[in-house]
Amino acid sequence: MKHSLSTVLLLLLALIPIVINMSRPLMVKQNYSLFDLYFPMYNQYSLFFPLVVILLTTSIFYLEYSNGTYVDWITYGYAKWKLIVAKLSVAALLLLGMCLVNYIVMTVGLFVIIHGTYFEFFRVSVSFVLYSLLVILINLPLGAILINVFRNAIVTAVIGIVCMVINAILMAAPFGYYIPTVFAYRLGLLPLSKSYFFANPNLTLTVGMSVTVIVMVILGSAAVWQFSRRRKIEN
C-alpha cells in the first residue's frame, strides 16, 4: 500500500511542471505559441524527472531492506544478476508508464489549448520522448547503485536532490555534452531548434552520445556487479 502511494506521489511530482504550464493560458490571457508553453514546461520537467527516476528506483529496491526480506529475496534460487535485472525491469516499466501518462496529459493539454501544426506537435513529441528515455537509461542504474550502497532511502534522496541542483547549474555549460544528463537535456531541445544545442553540433553530438552510452554501460554493469558481490548483510 505504501509503495503504491509513493508511486502515485512520484507521478504527481512529474506532472507538476506539465499541469502548471497548462494552466498558464487560464491565468494569463494572451496568445501563446506551442513552444511558448512547451519550452518552460520542458525546463521544469527536466529538473523534476531525473529525481523522480532515482526516487522510484530507490523505492523498488528499498522494499527488501525496509521489510527485512532482503536475505529471503536473494535465496530464491535465482542468480543475483537475474534478480537485479528483474528489479530494474519493473522500475523501467513503471517509469515508461509514468512517461506515457505525462506525455498524454501534455499532448492533450497542448492540443486543446494551442492550435499548432502537426509537425510542431511531432517535434515536441520527439523532444519529450528522447529526453525522457535518456534520463531513464542514465538514472535508473544510478538509483540502484545508490540504494544498494547506502541502503537508506533518505541518503539516496538527498544525493538525488544534489544531483538535480548540479544539473540545473550546468544546463547551459558549453562543456555540458561531457555530462550525460546535461547532454540529454540539450539533445531534447535539438528537435525544436539547433540554436538550443551546443556549438559545432556534429562534433558535440558524436562526443556526447559516445560519452552517454559509455556511462550507461558503466552504470548498468556497476549496478549488477555491486549487487552480485557478497555483502555483510548476507552472512
C-alpha positions in Angstrom: 0.0 0.0 0.0 2.8 2.4 1.0 4.7 1.6 -2.2 1.6 2.2 -4.4 1.1 5.5 -2.6 4.7 6.6 -3.2 4.5 5.7 -6.9 1.4 7.8 -7.2 3.1 10.7 -5.4 6.1 10.5 -7.8 3.8 10.5 -10.7 2.2 13.7 -9.4 5.6 15.2 -8.9 6.5 14.5 -12.5 3.2 16.0 -13.6 3.6 19.3 -11.7 5.5 21.2 -14.4 3.0 20.0 -17.0 0.0 21.0 -15.1 1.4 24.3 -14.0 2.3 25.3 -17.6 -1.0 24.0 -19.0 -2.8 26.4 -16.6 -0.9 29.5 -17.7 -3.3 30.4 -20.5 -6.1 30.3 -18.0 -4.4 32.7 -15.6 -2.6 35.0 -18.1 -4.7 35.8 -21.2 -2.5 36.2 -24.2 -1.7 34.5 -27.5 0.7 31.5 -26.9 2.5 29.5 -29.5 3.2 25.8 -28.9 6.8 26.5 -28.0 5.8 29.3 -25.6 4.2 26.7 -23.4 6.4 23.8 -24.1 9.8 25.3 -23.5 9.3 26.4 -19.9 7.5 23.2 -19.2 10.4 21.2 -20.6 12.9 23.2 -18.4 10.9 22.5 -15.3 10.2 18.8 -16.2 14.0 18.3 -16.8 14.5 19.4 -13.2 12.0 17.1 -11.6 12.1 13.9 -13.8 15.7 12.8 -13.1 14.9 13.0 -9.4 11.7 11.0 -9.9 13.6 8.3 -11.7 16.1 7.9 -8.8 13.4 8.0 -6.2 11.2 5.4 -7.9 14.2 3.1 -8.4 15.1 3.6 -4.7 11.6 2.6 -3.6 11.7 -0.6 -5.7 14.9 -1.8 -4.1 14.3 -0.3 -0.6 11.3 -2.6 -0.2 13.5 -5.5 0.6 15.5 -3.6 3.2 12.6 -1.9 4.9 10.5 -5.1 5.1 13.5 -7.2 6.2 13.1 -9.5 3.3 16.4 -8.9 1.5 18.0 -12.3 2.6 14.8 -14.2 1.8 14.7 -12.5 -1.6 18.3 -13.4 -2.6 17.8 -17.0 -1.6 15.0 -17.7 -4.0 17.4 -19.9 -6.0 17.9 -17.5 -8.9 21.2 -15.9 -10.0 21.7 -12.5 -8.4 22.1 -10.8 -11.7 18.7 -12.1 -12.7 17.2 -10.7 -9.5 18.6 -7.2 -10.1 17.7 -7.2 -13.7 14.1 -8.1 -12.7 14.0 -5.2 -10.3 15.4 -2.8 -12.9 12.9 -4.1 -15.4 10.0 -3.4 -13.0 11.3 0.1 -12.3 11.8 0.7 -16.0 8.2 -0.4 -16.9 6.8 1.8 -14.1 8.8 4.8 -15.4 7.8 4.2 -19.0 4.2 4.0 -17.9 4.7 7.3 -16.0 6.2 8.9 -19.1 3.2 7.7 -21.2 0.8 9.3 -18.7 2.9 12.5 -18.7 3.0 12.5 -22.5 -0.7 12.0 -22.9 -1.6 14.8 -20.4 0.9 17.1 -22.0 -0.1 16.4 -25.6 -3.9 16.5 -25.0 -3.4 19.8 -23.0 -1.3 21.4 -25.6 -3.6 20.2 -28.4 -6.7 21.7 -26.7 -5.0 25.0 -25.7 -2.8 25.7 -28.7 -3.6 25.5 -32.4 -0.2 24.2 -33.6 0.7 22.3 -36.7 1.0 18.5 -36.7 4.7 18.9 -37.5 5.2 21.2 -34.5 3.5 18.6 -32.3 5.7 15.9 -33.8 8.8 17.9 -32.9 7.6 18.4 -29.3 6.8 14.7 -29.1 10.3 13.7 -30.2 11.8 16.2 -27.8 9.9 14.9 -24.8 10.3 11.2 -25.6 14.0 11.5 -26.4 14.8 13.3 -23.2 12.7 11.0 -21.0 14.2 7.8 -22.4 17.8 9.0 -22.0 17.2 10.1 -18.4 15.6 6.7 -17.5 18.6 4.9 -19.0 21.1 7.0 -17.1 19.4 7.5 -13.7 17.8 4.1 -13.3 21.1 2.2 -12.7 22.4 5.2 -10.8 19.5 4.9 -8.4 20.0 1.2 -8.0 23.7 1.7 -7.1 22.9 4.4 -4.6 20.3 2.5 -2.7 22.3 -0.8 -2.6 25.4 1.1 -1.4 23.7 3.1 1.3 20.6 1.0 2.0 19.0 4.3 3.1 16.2 6.0 1.2 16.8 9.4 2.8 20.5 9.5 1.9 19.7 8.4 -1.7 17.0 11.1 -2.0 19.5 13.8 -0.7 22.1 12.7 -3.3 19.4 12.8 -5.9 18.5 16.4 -5.0 22.1 17.4 -5.0 22.5 15.9 -8.5 19.3 17.8 -9.5 20.8 21.1 -8.4 24.2 20.5 -10.0 22.4 19.5 -13.2 20.4 22.7 -13.2 23.5 24.8 -12.7 25.3 23.2 -15.6 22.5 23.1 -18.1 23.9 26.0 -20.1 27.5 25.0 -19.7 29.4 24.8 -23.1 31.1 21.6 -22.0 27.7 20.0 -21.0 28.0 17.3 -23.7 30.5 15.6 -21.4 27.8 15.3 -18.7 25.1 12.7 -19.8 22.2 14.3 -18.0 23.0 17.8 -19.3 23.6 16.3 -22.8 20.2 14.6 -22.6 18.6 18.0 -21.7 20.2 19.8 -24.7 19.6 16.8 -27.0 15.9 17.0 -26.2 15.9 20.6 -27.3 17.6 19.8 -30.7 14.3 18.9 -32.4 13.0 22.3 -31.6 15.9 24.4 -32.7 19.6 23.9 -33.4 20.3 27.1 -31.5 19.4 25.3 -28.3 22.1 22.7 -28.9 25.8 23.0 -28.5 28.2 24.8 -30.9 29.6 22.6 -33.6 26.6 20.2 -33.4 28.1 17.4 -35.4 31.1 17.0 -33.2 29.3 17.6 -29.9 26.5 15.2 -30.9 29.1 12.4 -31.6 31.1 13.1 -28.5 28.0 13.5 -26.3 26.3 10.3 -27.5 29.6 8.3 -27.1 30.1 9.6 -23.5 26.5 9.0 -22.6 26.5 5.4 -24.0 29.7 4.6 -22.2 28.4 6.0 -18.9 25.2 4.0 -19.3 27.1 0.8 -19.8 29.4 1.5 -16.9 26.4 2.3 -14.6 24.5 -0.7 -15.7 27.5 -3.0 -15.2 28.3 -1.4 -11.9 24.8 -1.9 -10.6 24.8 -5.6 -11.5 28.3 -6.1 -10.1 27.8 -4.2 -6.9 24.6 -6.1 -6.2 26.0 -9.5 -7.1 29.0 -9.5 -4.8 28.6 -10.9 -1.3 28.0 -8.4 1.5 27.9 -8.5 5.3 24.1 -8.4 5.3 24.1 -11.9 3.7 26.4 -13.5 6.3 
